[in-house]
Every structure is written in structure tokens, then in C-alpha cells.
């Protein structure tokens, strides 16, 4: 059974990069060497692997990667640090029109 990984890198400027691969060590080394001069991480090296999650299904891995790519850096760092209470707080909708904050819905 093939294994896939969703990973998060912390770049030298503290921005994050999220990706998916079937070989985490090879892919991390490619980021570190700067194989593609047009890539997001090229000018942000060195980077540090701060999170990776294994998946047995590529579709699940891609779904999770796309989901986490949309997250704020704070959420990604909370995930990487195992701060699941903070992750839940950062995931709550803070939009003033959300039913939780709208007095008309009470």
C-alpha cells in the first residue's frame, strides 16, 4: 500500500508552505536544494519541516492539503505544535453575520 504525506514547511521568513508527496524526505530535500527557481520556497530557504501527516489514499491527502492551504499561518502553526484547543478556537467563524454573533437569530 502506497503512503502519501501532507506536509507543512516553515520558511526562513516564517511564511508557511503546504504540499503533498509520496516521498517526504526526497521532497523536503528538493525544497532545500531549490530545484525550481520559480517555486514559492526557492527564495525562502532554508525551510524547516514542522508538520507531516500520513495518508493511504491520495484523494484524502489532496483534500487535506487543499483544505490546510487555505488556513492562516496561525492555524498551521497550531496544528504543527499539537495545540488542538487553539486550532479549534482559530477555526471558529468570527464573521459578524455568522449566526453565533447575530442577535436576530436568538
KENU-98029 format. One line per field, with one value per residue (C-alpha): x, y, z. Coordinates in Angstrom, 2 decimals. Example, Ala and Ser with C-alpha at 12.3 -4.5 7.8 and 13.67 -1.06 7.14 Angstrom:
REM KENU-98029
px c(12.30, 13.67)
py c(-4.50, -1.06)
pz c(7.80, 7.14)
***
This chain:
REM KENU-98029
px c(0.00, 1.37, 1.75, 1.21, 2.10, 0.70, 3.44, 3.94, 7.24, 8.22, 10.23, 13.11, 10.74, 8.24, 5.73, 4.41, 4.25, 1.87, 2.33, 1.61, 4.06, 4.64, 8.24, 8.63, 12.44, 13.01, 10.53, 12.00, 15.48, 14.18, 12.85, 16.17, 18.25, 16.00, 15.43, 12.80, 13.76, 10.11, 8.81, 7.39, 10.13, 13.13, 13.91, 12.64, 15.27, 16.24, 12.95, 12.03, 9.58, 7.13, 4.30, 3.51, 0.52, 0.40, -2.44, -3.08, -5.39, -4.11, -7.56, -7.77, -4.27, -5.08, -8.33, -6.48, -3.71, -6.20, -8.06, -4.97, -3.52, -6.43, -5.69, -3.96, -0.37, -1.62, -3.82, -1.00, 1.38, -1.28, -1.66, 2.12, 2.53, -0.32, -2.27, -5.67, -7.62, -6.10, -6.75, -10.44, -10.59, -8.89, -11.35, -14.44, -16.18, -15.73, -17.83, -20.34, -23.07, -22.45, -25.44, -23.34, -22.86, -26.18, -28.76, -31.59, -31.03, -31.55)
py c(0.00, 3.38, 6.14, 9.83, 12.79, 16.25, 18.45, 21.99, 23.83, 26.89, 29.09, 31.34, 34.35, 32.43, 32.03, 28.51, 26.19, 23.24, 20.36, 16.71, 13.98, 10.24, 10.64, 13.17, 13.01, 13.39, 16.26, 18.10, 17.76, 19.19, 22.22, 22.65, 22.42, 24.86, 22.77, 25.11, 28.81, 29.78, 27.91, 29.60, 28.21, 28.98, 32.44, 31.45, 28.80, 27.23, 25.76, 23.54, 20.64, 21.44, 19.01, 15.90, 13.58, 10.17, 9.07, 5.76, 7.36, 10.06, 11.64, 12.09, 13.54, 16.03, 17.00, 17.69, 19.58, 21.85, 22.42, 23.35, 25.54, 27.91, 28.13, 31.06, 30.65, 30.71, 27.69, 25.84, 26.51, 25.37, 22.11, 21.65, 22.27, 19.95, 22.85, 21.41, 23.68, 26.73, 25.18, 24.87, 28.49, 29.72, 27.68, 29.37, 31.81, 35.40, 36.96, 39.42, 37.91, 34.40, 33.06, 32.85, 36.64, 37.73, 38.69, 38.28, 34.51, 34.18)
pz c(0.00, -1.01, 1.58, 0.90, 3.07, 3.54, 4.93, 6.13, 5.88, 7.85, 5.52, 6.58, 6.54, 8.77, 5.94, 5.53, 2.55, 2.37, -0.04, -0.74, -1.75, -1.72, -0.51, 2.29, 2.60, -1.16, -1.42, 1.58, 0.08, -3.22, -1.34, 0.47, -2.71, -4.58, -7.70, -9.14, -9.15, -9.68, -6.64, -3.54, -1.31, -3.54, -2.12, 1.33, 2.07, 4.32, 5.39, 8.28, 8.21, 11.00, 10.23, 8.23, 8.18, 6.52, 4.26, 2.49, -0.07, -2.43, -2.74, 1.04, 1.08, -1.69, 0.05, 3.32, 1.53, -0.26, 2.99, 5.01, 2.23, 2.87, 6.60, 8.24, 9.39, 13.00, 12.32, 10.58, 13.48, 15.97, 14.03, 13.82, 17.55, 18.52, 20.03, 19.18, 21.58, 19.88, 16.47, 17.35, 18.55, 15.38, 13.31, 14.71, 12.42, 13.60, 10.86, 12.33, 10.13, 11.48, 13.44, 16.61, 16.59, 15.11, 17.79, 15.28, 15.34, 19.11)
***
